[in-house]
Amino acid sequence: MTDQNPRIIVETKPSQARLDELKFKSWPKWGCSPGKYHLIYEAEEICYILRGKVKVYPKQPSSSDAEVEWCVEFGAGDIVTFPKGLSCTWDVSHAVDKHYIFLHHS
């Protein structure tokens, strides 16, 4: 795959088997109130959203000055994977609670 844009993967309505496989309840929890947050992912992250609603705006490596803005939306019940190296802004419209884990690939 020669995709130059790191991809955010959203799994909506994951099966119970998928949730059991992840064992997300053993992961740390994190939450935030509504607002905008700039994040840079130093490692791949998988999270399970317990509550909230978010639009994530990835920062594009711009080849021109004209920036095309796009976003990824997710909310309660979704599993979201953020790639290592992603720089983005979280626009949180409803307070978020999530379980998360960072994956450090060797």
C-alpha positions in Angstrom: 0.0 0.0 0.0 1.5 3.3 -1.0 -1.0 5.5 0.8 0.8 8.7 1.8 -1.8 9.8 4.2 -1.9 7.9 7.5 -5.3 6.4 7.8 -7.7 6.5 10.8 -9.7 3.3 10.9 -13.1 3.4 12.5 -14.9 0.1 13.4 -18.6 0.9 14.0 -20.7 -1.5 16.0 -17.9 -4.1 16.6 -19.1 -7.6 17.5 -18.8 -8.8 21.0 -16.2 -11.3 19.8 -14.1 -8.4 18.6 -14.5 -6.6 21.9 -13.6 -9.8 23.8 -10.5 -10.2 21.6 -9.2 -6.7 22.4 -9.7 -7.1 26.2 -10.2 -3.3 26.2 -11.5 -3.3 29.8 -7.9 -3.9 31.0 -6.7 -0.8 29.1 -6.2 2.6 30.8 -9.0 5.1 30.6 -8.9 8.7 29.3 -11.5 11.4 29.0 -11.9 15.0 28.0 -14.5 17.7 27.9 -15.8 19.3 24.8 -13.2 21.5 23.0 -10.4 21.3 20.4 -7.2 19.3 21.1 -4.1 19.0 18.9 -2.5 15.6 19.1 0.5 13.9 17.6 0.6 10.1 17.8 4.1 8.8 18.7 2.8 5.2 18.5 -0.2 3.5 16.9 -3.2 3.8 19.2 -6.4 1.7 19.4 -9.2 3.0 21.5 -12.7 2.0 22.4 -15.1 5.0 22.8 -17.3 4.5 25.8 -19.1 7.8 25.4 -18.8 11.1 23.4 -18.7 12.4 19.9 -15.6 13.5 18.0 -14.6 14.9 14.6 -10.8 14.4 13.9 -9.1 16.6 11.4 -5.8 15.1 10.2 -3.1 17.5 9.3 -2.3 17.0 5.6 1.3 16.9 4.4 0.6 19.8 2.0 2.1 19.6 -1.5 0.4 22.9 -2.2 -0.9 25.9 -0.3 -4.5 24.9 -0.9 -5.4 22.7 2.0 -8.3 20.3 1.6 -9.9 19.8 5.0 -11.5 16.5 5.7 -12.5 14.8 8.9 -13.2 11.4 10.4 -16.2 11.2 12.8 -16.8 8.6 15.5 -18.5 8.2 18.8 -19.7 5.9 21.6 -19.4 2.2 20.8 -16.7 2.7 18.1 -13.2 1.2 18.0 -10.8 3.6 16.4 -7.2 3.0 15.3 -4.8 6.0 14.9 -1.6 5.4 13.0 1.8 6.3 14.3 3.0 9.7 13.2 -0.5 11.2 12.8 -0.9 14.8 13.6 -4.5 15.9 14.0 -7.0 18.1 15.8 -9.8 16.5 17.9 -13.0 18.5 17.8 -15.0 17.1 20.7 -18.7 18.0 20.7 -19.7 15.7 23.5 -17.4 14.8 26.4 -15.3 11.7 25.7 -14.5 8.7 27.8 -12.4 5.9 26.2 -10.2 2.9 26.9 -6.9 3.0 24.9 -3.7 1.2 24.3 -0.5 2.2 22.4 1.0 -0.4 20.2 4.8 -0.3 19.8 5.8 -2.3 16.8 9.3 -3.5 16.6 
